[in-house]
Amino acid sequence: MNLETQCLHAGYQPKNGEPRNIPIVQSTTFRYETSQDMAALFDLEAAGYFYTRLQNPTSDRVAAKIAALEGGSAALLLSSGQAASFYAVFNIASCGDHVVASSAIYGGTYNLFAITMKRMGIAFTFVSPDCSKEELDAAFQPNTKAVFGETIANPALTVLDIEKFATAAHAHGVPLIVDNTFATPVNCRPFEWGADIITHSTTKYLDGHAAAVGGAIVDSGRFDWTAHGDRFAGLTTPDDSYHGVVYTERFGLEGAYITKAVVQLMRDLGATPAPMNAFLLNIGLETLPLRMKKHCDNGLRLAEYLQGHDKIAWVRYPGLLGDSQHELATKYLPDGTCGVVIFGVKGGRAAAETFMAGLKIASIATHVADAKTCVLHPASATHRQMNDEELAAAGVSPDMIRLSAGIEGADDLIADVEQALAAVPA
């Protein structure tokens, strides 16, 4: 099936007389006839459900759809994109370990890595996405467990050179984790370029309607954990909490990573998505290809308009001819990038605030990538915990405005921006 068809049908095939929509299994627990039946589940000797904190049929069916869209072997839904980023790394890294990450990532992810996970004993080295091969190689340490980057960085819109980062990761025997939130599998499938694990904030384009917070992790099933068994002992040696099960032996390369995330991290940390949220996410997934085309069309139209405006200091949009990211976007995202445009209004922060206050269709909101257009000043909001040096490394300037084009009429969005700019002093 092509991607448009998979968005509707992957992950759930109803049998005769069953509901066409994925059912909402709104239950914390599941009944069994004997204690032996339950024991087999707890010992990982049988497949099934016993407690929604670990797994739920609604969430699993939606996760299977996302895995199919990305071309992965298995997937897991979580309660937020932040939880997905944390679980993806913590599943293979622990106290005393090290991770290499692109500096151009979402501010919340940067704080998670640089502050919270640092307190847990996991060190991160941040490298410029434009770094040379030699600079990237120099960032690795003997205890490095993974490399992390974003397909299209939020909000800097830097396009990750996936092949470069994947090559370096594999040369050092570690997986590449790629956050594919902005591109979605409609516009980029990182596994095809060498990535090993994909994360999503499903809150964004996958849901598409600002209806439900969520996250997802997808495993390619191709990274050979056993080839580096000492480095990834959590996957390749016995787990005493499950009577000595070895995940790579019991579940193979295709299932070991996600199974461990479920039975260890979900069991102990419980970043569990609500079944209703999974249902809402699936509704969004069904129209994802249609929406992404409109988001990208609107984003490009707005970028082209802003590029020629005398009150705009600069514009970045990877799909824009002449943009510094256009060459990488053409390689990795030939059919479109996203609906997000970043730009600076002449006059700095004060001018940016005047512009944003004058918008009538676009909402000032701590959100991005949904059906309605929204706008934000990242340095005052999502990235306000960063100092000037950290902001610069993340590609966030003090005058930056992030505008997320929705699926409204492009002419209406341009008219709204035009009238708001008219209130900005020349």
GIVEN-V207312 format. One line per field, one symbol per residue. psi: psi as a letter, one per 30 degrees, with the letter a starting at -180 (. if undefined). A space follows every 50 residues. Layout:
BEGIN
psi->???
END
This chain:
BEGIN
psi->kleeeefefkfjjkakflkelkkjiikflkklelfeeeeeefggflkakf kfeelkeeeeeeeeeeeeefglfllkklfleeeeeeeeefffkakflkkk kkfilkeeeeeeefdefeffgkkkkklkfglleeeeeffklfgkflkklk ejkjgfgkkkieeeeeeeeefggllkkkjgeeelfefkjfefgflekklk jffbeeefghfkkllkkkkfgfkjeffheeehfffflkjffhhgkjefee flfffeeeeeeefdeeeffhikkkeeeeeeeeeeefgeeeeeeeeeeeee eeeeeefgkfgkelkkjffkkfkfgeeeeeefifgldagkkklkkkfaee eeeeeeffkeekkjkillhafkkllljeffcfgffkleeeeeefgjlfgk kjkjkaglkeeeeeeeeeeefffkk.
END
